[in-house]
Amino acid sequence: MRLEGLGKPEGCKLIRFTAEVEQGLIRTISIRGDFFASPEERFDLVEQGLSGTPWADLARTFDCLMRREHIEAFGINGAGVARVFYAALGSGHSHG
């Protein structure tokens, strides 16, 4: 199922995502928004690393991947991404 979300969780800038989810797992995810990540070109590795992540582990896995890839983030964190994700799940912003 395709899931789309948009939100500005507390402590974060605007976060927008599109994900393919299946049986409680994130298959693919694209995260965009008004936040900054440095080095920007390594952020793709975080998105790729989230593939196969259980929904329940999204916040922790995002933060771990950001540390592993040595990415400094401004306006985004795992808890914020998870809040936007769960809000989209709860509101039914899914396609297919």
Secondary structure, 3 states (H helix, E strand, C coil): CEEEEEECCCCCCCEEEEEEEECCEEEEEEEEECCEEECHHHHHHHHHHCCCEEHHHHHHHHHHHHHHCCCEEECCCHHHHHHHHHHHHHHCCEEC
